[in-house]
Amino acid sequence: MSATATTAATTDLTDKQQRILQYLRENGRTKTYFKSRLIANDLGMTAKEVGANMSAILDGSFDVHVEKWGYSSGTTWKVSV
């Protein structure tokens, strides 16, 4: 995806969704698995807010690939950058 297409796609995201996507871009290079509650703590959101907003990132076409991985002690997300 080109930078222009990525920019256009991210403009369709809410502020929370953009913050989550940016967090995954920055941290996905050094880490693969993320718990919703840990993302929430870092971004000042609740785990429920992260989970609810993650669907836009899952369904979108971005430079970050996210897949729902597990539910043990909260939702875990597998991230590939």
Buried (B, 14 or more C-beta within 10 A) or exposed (E): EEEEEBEEBBEEBEEBBBBBBEBBBEBBEEEEEBBBBBBBEEBEBEBEBBBBBBEBBEEBEBBBBBEBBEEEEBBBBBBEB
